Amino acid sequence: MDVHKESLSLCAVNSDTGEILGETKCALDTRMLGKFLATLRKKCGEQTKFVTGYEAGCLGYSWHNSLEELGIECHIMAPTTMYSSSKNKMVKNDRQDAKMIARNLMNGTYRSVYVPDAEDNSIKEFIRMRKSFKLAQKKIKQQINAFVLRLGFSFDGKSKWTEAYLNWLNKLPLTGHLKMVIDEYLIQYDELSRKIARYDQELENLSLSDKYAEPVQKLRCFKGINTVTGMVIHVEISDFSRFPTPTAFASYLGLTPNEHSSGNSINKGSITKQGNSAVRSTLVECAHSLVRGRIGRKSKRVNARQKGQPGKVISYADRAVERLQRKFFRLVAAGKPQNLAIVAVARELACFIWGMETQHLD
């Protein structure tokens, strides 16, 4: 099935012979799909088993869930794992796409997207809404910084976006429309800050539920991972056991380097950035926090988060943090750019998180 927001292109293939049994294009409606399958049953026999699939895209899990409720087996197929011939690149239309999807489904040359349960999906949407407001807040910060710089003002404090910085912005000697501009920017910033704080509190409350309390509390044992980031990581992935190795998990997050090698020439580049961008960006933020301070030193905040957890879990988290801190400083001392070192730490942190979630604590 090649699905769009209003249309549906269908191609049915016999899994034994590869023969195309039927093709059509119709409205995106389960009743239209049902009519197509009914026609195929008359042609192939009432005992025929149908397996359907479509590429992950704009419909999310809704189309999959609708078909499963009707008893129709459906797979959401990850586009990056599907085989596509050079012909598909030369001639691309809905009919060709449906045929390509059907053949991938028939041959098993794809990987299914994990479908979360209703509760995980609703919280995932909440987390992504929060992320959109965080991006809006970041944009407002950039606009305020650019505005102040254009006017020739410079803040003498140690860091921006503290209480002192906001007070400094409010006291800038501006009049007329310039004063109106900075006031409007700050009103928007304050409104977004209050909303994000409210969303964070809601995630804090959700983390105390029976479903999320244990895994999130364990993730909080890592320096750099608080309740909100722990919820983001756990809910976005849901089932860590679907990744056979920590390397597979890091690859899914797009934290492994791409490669263009041939013969004796080996050329590895930047990270692939495929897979779950929400978790990837969260891990990079966690890595920035994790590498701060002295190696092996735990703050009172980290000790408080670890209180009540099993000794094996605390030991695993502490060993992981110390190893990652040493790795960061070793890479920086070797002349590697700091951003590259942070990404390397984020990649290895993902592996340790996989170990925590799958009980591989040795």
C-alpha positions as CSV (number, residue, x, y, z in Angstrom):
1,M,0.0,0.0,0.0
2,D,1.4,3.4,-1.0
3,V,-0.5,5.7,1.3
4,H,-1.2,9.4,1.2
5,K,-3.4,11.6,3.3
6,E,-6.3,11.2,0.8
7,S,-5.4,8.3,-1.5
8,L,-4.3,4.7,-1.5
9,S,-2.5,2.9,-4.2
10,L,-2.7,-0.9,-3.9
11,C,-0.7,-3.7,-5.5
12,A,-1.3,-7.4,-4.6
13,V,1.4,-10.0,-5.3
14,N,1.3,-13.8,-5.0
15,S,4.0,-14.6,-2.4
16,D,4.7,-18.0,-4.1
17,T,5.0,-17.0,-7.7
18,G,5.5,-13.2,-7.7
19,E,2.5,-12.8,-10.0
20,I,0.7,-9.5,-9.7
21,L,-2.9,-10.3,-8.7
22,G,-4.4,-6.9,-8.8
23,E,-3.7,-3.1,-8.8
24,T,-5.9,-0.2,-8.0
25,K,-6.0,3.4,-6.7
26,C,-8.8,4.5,-4.3
27,A,-9.6,6.8,-1.5
28,L,-7.9,6.3,1.9
29,D,-10.8,4.3,3.4
30,T,-10.8,0.9,5.1
31,R,-14.0,0.1,3.2
32,M,-12.3,0.5,-0.1
33,L,-9.4,-1.7,1.0
34,G,-12.0,-4.3,2.2
35,K,-13.6,-4.3,-1.3
36,F,-10.3,-4.8,-2.9
37,L,-9.5,-7.8,-0.6
38,A,-12.9,-9.3,-1.2
39,T,-12.3,-9.2,-4.9
40,L,-9.0,-11.0,-4.5
41,R,-10.6,-13.6,-2.3
42,K,-13.1,-14.5,-5.0
43,K,-10.1,-14.9,-7.4
44,C,-7.7,-16.7,-5.1
45,G,-10.0,-18.6,-2.7
46,E,-11.6,-17.8,0.6
47,Q,-8.8,-19.3,2.6
48,T,-6.2,-16.9,1.2
49,K,-4.2,-15.0,3.8
50,F,-3.4,-11.4,3.2
51,V,-0.5,-9.5,4.6
52,T,-0.4,-5.8,4.1
53,G,2.3,-3.1,4.6
54,Y,3.1,0.5,4.0
55,E,6.0,2.9,4.4
56,A,6.3,4.8,7.6
57,G,5.1,8.4,6.9
58,C,2.5,11.0,7.6
59,L,-0.2,8.6,8.8
60,G,1.9,7.4,11.7
61,Y,0.3,4.3,13.4
62,S,-3.3,5.3,12.8
63,W,-3.8,3.3,9.5
64,H,-2.0,0.3,10.9
65,N,-4.2,0.3,14.0
66,S,-7.4,0.6,11.9
67,L,-6.5,-2.4,9.8
68,E,-5.4,-4.5,12.9
69,E,-8.8,-3.8,14.4
70,L,-10.4,-5.3,11.3
71,G,-8.3,-8.4,11.6
72,I,-6.0,-7.5,8.7
73,E,-2.3,-8.1,9.3
74,C,-0.4,-4.9,8.7
75,H,3.3,-3.9,8.9
76,I,4.7,-0.4,9.0
77,M,7.9,-0.7,6.9
78,A,11.0,1.4,7.6
79,P,11.8,3.1,4.3
80,T,15.6,3.1,4.9
81,T,15.6,-0.7,5.2
82,M,13.7,-1.4,2.0
83,Y,15.2,-2.6,-1.3
84,S,14.7,-0.3,-4.2
85,S,15.9,-1.0,-7.8
86,S,17.5,1.7,-10.0
87,K,14.3,1.6,-12.1
88,N,12.3,2.9,-9.2
89,K,14.6,5.9,-9.1
90,M,14.2,6.6,-12.8
91,V,10.4,6.1,-13.0
92,K,8.7,7.0,-9.7
93,N,4.9,7.2,-9.2
94,D,2.3,5.8,-6.8
95,R,1.8,2.7,-8.9
96,Q,5.5,1.8,-9.0
97,D,5.8,2.6,-5.3
98,A,3.0,0.2,-4.4
99,K,4.6,-2.5,-6.5
100,M,8.0,-1.9,-4.8
101,I,6.4,-2.1,-1.4
102,A,4.5,-5.3,-2.2
103,R,7.7,-7.0,-3.4
104,N,9.6,-5.9,-0.3
105,L,6.8,-7.3,1.8
106,M,6.8,-10.6,-0.2
107,N,10.6,-11.1,0.0
108,G,11.0,-9.8,3.6
109,T,13.5,-7.2,2.5
110,Y,12.5,-4.6,5.1
111,R,12.3,-4.1,8.9
112,S,9.0,-3.3,10.6
113,V,8.6,-0.2,12.6
114,Y,7.9,-0.8,16.3
115,V,4.2,0.1,17.1
116,P,3.8,1.4,20.7
117,D,0.7,0.8,22.8
118,A,-1.9,3.6,23.1
119,E,-0.5,5.0,26.4
120,D,3.1,5.2,25.1
121,N,1.9,6.7,21.9
122,S,-0.1,9.4,23.6
123,I,2.9,10.3,25.9
124,K,5.2,10.3,22.9
125,E,3.0,12.9,21.2
126,F,3.0,15.0,24.4
127,I,6.9,14.8,24.4
128,R,7.1,15.9,20.8
129,M,4.7,18.8,21.5
130,R,7.0,19.8,24.3
131,K,10.0,19.6,21.9
132,S,8.3,21.9,19.4
133,F,7.8,24.5,22.1
134,K,11.5,24.1,23.2
135,L,12.5,24.8,19.6
136,A,10.3,27.9,19.5
137,Q,11.9,29.1,22.8
138,K,15.3,28.5,21.2
139,K,14.3,30.6,18.2
140,I,13.1,33.5,20.5
141,K,16.5,33.4,22.4
142,Q,18.4,33.7,19.1
143,Q,16.2,36.6,17.9
144,I,16.7,38.4,21.2
145,N,20.5,37.9,21.1
146,A,20.7,39.1,17.5
147,F,18.5,42.1,18.3
148,V,20.7,43.1,21.2
149,L,23.9,42.6,19.2
150,R,22.6,44.8,16.4
151,L,22.0,47.6,18.8
152,G,25.6,47.3,20.1
153,F,24.8,46.1,23.7
154,S,27.0,43.5,25.4
155,F,26.2,41.5,28.6
156,D,29.1,41.4,31.1
157,G,27.9,38.5,33.1
158,K,29.2,34.9,33.0
159,S,26.2,33.3,31.3
160,K,23.1,34.3,29.4
161,W,19.5,33.4,30.2
162,T,19.9,33.6,33.9
163,E,17.9,35.9,36.2
164,A,20.7,38.5,35.9
165,Y,20.6,38.4,32.1
166,L,16.8,38.8,32.0
167,N,17.0,41.8,34.4
168,W,19.7,43.3,32.2
169,L,17.5,42.9,29.1
170,N,14.6,44.6,30.9
171,K,16.8,47.6,31.9
172,L,18.3,48.3,28.5
173,P,18.1,52.1,27.7
174,L,15.6,51.7,24.9
175,T,12.7,53.9,23.9
176,G,9.9,54.0,21.4
177,H,9.6,51.0,19.0
178,L,12.9,49.5,20.1
179,K,11.5,49.2,23.7
180,M,8.4,47.7,22.2
181,V,10.4,45.1,20.3
182,I,12.4,43.9,23.3
183,D,9.2,43.8,25.5
184,E,7.3,41.7,23.0
185,Y,10.2,39.3,22.6
186,L,10.5,38.9,26.4
187,I,6.7,38.4,26.8
188,Q,6.9,35.6,24.2
189,Y,9.9,34.1,26.0
190,D,8.2,34.2,29.4
191,E,5.1,32.6,28.0
192,L,7.0,29.7,26.4
193,S,9.1,29.2,29.6
194,R,5.9,28.9,31.7
195,K,4.5,26.4,29.2
196,I,7.6,24.3,29.1
197,A,7.8,24.3,32.9
198,R,4.2,23.0,33.0
199,Y,5.0,20.3,30.5
200,D,8.0,19.2,32.5
201,Q,5.9,19.0,35.7
202,E,3.4,16.8,33.8
203,L,6.3,14.4,32.7
204,E,7.5,14.4,36.3
205,N,4.0,13.2,37.4
206,L,3.9,10.6,34.7
207,S,7.3,9.2,35.7
208,L,5.8,8.2,39.1
209,S,3.3,5.8,37.5
210,D,3.7,2.1,37.9
211,K,4.6,1.7,34.2
212,Y,7.5,4.2,34.1
213,A,8.7,4.6,37.7
214,E,11.3,1.7,37.7
215,P,13.0,2.2,34.3
216,V,13.1,6.0,34.6
217,Q,14.5,5.9,38.1
218,K,17.3,3.6,36.9
219,L,18.1,6.0,34.0
220,R,18.3,8.9,36.4
221,C,21.3,7.2,38.1
222,F,23.4,8.4,35.2
223,K,24.8,11.8,35.6
224,G,23.2,14.1,33.0
225,I,19.9,12.3,32.8
226,N,17.1,13.8,34.8
227,T,13.4,12.8,35.0
228,V,12.3,14.6,31.8
229,T,15.2,13.3,29.6
230,G,14.7,9.8,31.2
231,M,11.0,9.9,30.2
232,V,11.9,11.0,26.6
233,I,14.4,8.2,26.2
234,H,12.3,5.4,27.7
235,V,9.0,6.4,26.1
236,E,10.4,7.1,22.6
237,I,12.0,3.6,22.5
238,S,9.6,1.7,24.7
239,D,10.9,-1.8,24.0
240,F,14.7,-1.9,24.2
241,S,14.8,-5.7,23.7
242,R,14.1,-5.3,20.0
243,F,17.7,-4.3,19.6
244,P,20.0,-7.4,19.9
245,T,23.1,-5.4,20.7
246,P,24.1,-2.0,22.0
247,T,25.7,-1.2,18.6
248,A,22.4,-1.9,16.9
249,F,20.7,0.5,19.3
250,A,23.3,3.2,18.6
251,S,22.9,2.6,14.9
252,Y,19.1,3.0,15.1
253,L,19.6,6.4,16.7
254,G,21.9,7.5,13.9
255,L,24.9,7.9,16.2
256,T,27.2,5.6,14.2
257,P,29.5,7.0,11.4
258,N,28.6,6.7,7.8
259,E,31.0,4.8,5.5
260,H,32.1,5.1,1.9
261,S,34.7,2.3,1.4
262,S,35.9,0.3,-1.5
263,G,38.7,-2.1,-1.8
264,N,41.6,-1.1,0.4
265,S,40.2,2.4,0.8
266,I,38.3,2.9,4.0
267,N,36.5,6.2,4.5
268,K,34.3,6.9,7.5
269,G,32.5,10.2,7.8
270,S,30.0,12.0,10.2
271,I,27.2,10.2,11.9
272,T,24.3,9.0,9.8
273,K,21.6,10.9,11.7
274,Q,19.0,8.2,10.7
275,G,16.4,6.8,13.1
276,N,15.0,8.5,16.1
277,S,16.1,12.2,16.2
278,A,14.3,13.0,19.4
279,V,16.4,10.5,21.4
280,R,19.6,11.3,19.5
281,S,19.3,15.1,20.3
282,T,18.4,14.3,23.9
283,L,21.5,12.1,24.3
284,V,23.7,14.8,23.0
285,E,22.2,17.2,25.5
286,C,22.8,14.6,28.3
287,A,26.4,14.2,27.1
288,H,27.1,17.9,27.5
289,S,25.9,17.7,31.1
290,L,27.7,14.4,31.8
291,V,31.2,15.6,30.9
292,R,31.1,18.7,33.2
293,G,33.0,18.7,36.5
294,R,35.8,16.5,37.8
295,I,36.1,12.9,36.7
296,G,34.4,10.5,39.1
297,R,33.0,13.2,41.3
298,K,29.2,12.9,42.1
299,S,27.1,15.9,43.0
300,K,24.5,15.9,45.8
301,R,21.8,16.0,43.1
302,V,23.1,12.7,41.5
303,N,23.5,11.1,44.9
304,A,19.9,12.0,45.7
305,R,18.6,10.5,42.4
306,Q,20.5,7.3,43.1
307,K,19.1,6.9,46.6
308,G,17.1,3.7,47.0
309,Q,18.4,2.1,43.8
310,P,20.1,-1.4,43.9
311,G,23.9,-1.2,44.4
312,K,24.4,-3.0,41.1
313,V,22.5,-0.3,39.2
314,I,24.4,2.5,40.9
315,S,27.8,0.8,40.3
316,Y,27.0,0.3,36.6
317,A,25.9,4.0,36.2
318,D,29.0,5.3,38.0
319,R,31.4,3.2,36.0
320,A,29.7,4.3,32.8
321,V,29.9,8.0,33.7
322,E,33.6,7.8,34.7
323,R,34.5,5.9,31.5
324,L,32.6,8.5,29.4
325,Q,34.2,11.5,31.2
326,R,37.7,10.0,30.7
327,K,36.9,9.3,27.0
328,F,35.8,12.9,26.5
329,F,38.9,14.5,28.0
330,R,41.1,12.0,26.2
331,L,39.6,12.9,22.8
332,V,39.8,16.7,23.5
333,A,43.4,16.3,24.6
334,A,44.2,14.5,21.4
335,G,43.0,17.5,19.4
336,K,39.5,16.3,18.5
337,P,36.8,19.1,18.2
338,Q,34.7,19.3,21.3
339,N,31.5,18.7,19.4
340,L,32.9,15.5,17.9
341,A,33.9,14.3,21.4
342,I,30.4,15.0,22.7
343,V,28.8,13.0,20.0
344,A,31.2,10.1,20.7
345,V,30.2,10.3,24.3
346,A,26.5,10.3,23.3
347,R,27.0,7.2,21.2
348,E,28.6,5.3,24.0
349,L,26.1,6.6,26.5
350,A,23.4,5.1,24.3
351,C,25.1,1.7,24.6
352,F,25.2,2.0,28.4
353,I,21.5,3.0,28.4
354,W,20.7,-0.2,26.4
355,G,22.6,-2.2,29.0
356,M,20.6,-0.6,31.8
357,E,17.2,-1.1,30.1
358,T,17.9,-4.7,29.1
359,Q,19.6,-5.7,32.5
360,H,23.0,-6.2,31.0
361,L,24.8,-4.7,34.0
362,D,28.0,-6.7,34.0
